[in-house]
């Protein structure tokens, strides 16, 4: 949820201030760019959380609880 918020708020504010969102040098105009950034940040946050959940679970199993 935090990743979605971190992606949506800055990109929406950037769009409303008149800037064009650029991803890898490609300009994406309008709300499509906002949603692409939002999904990318949400996916990144999900993967970050999933990896840390696996790491902490592996440490718990290795320590024998």
Steps between C-alpha positions, in 0.01 A plus 500: 500500500785737580657435160175591328474819704863589434440452127165671467539819703822638345406401146148648532641823641756509220226459241283767660790746501537459123799268478524203264583165657798334334583131533834396349501807279150438364250774583167365624230765492198519729368268764648197324842607624369544854357149504815348350714659770249395767497137387880492470550634853230270639661197337841605628364538853330161482816326381707677768260381770481147362878462489539626859221267616689206347829613654352538847319166472824330399677655801218381728522144363881500525492617861274213595244736651 
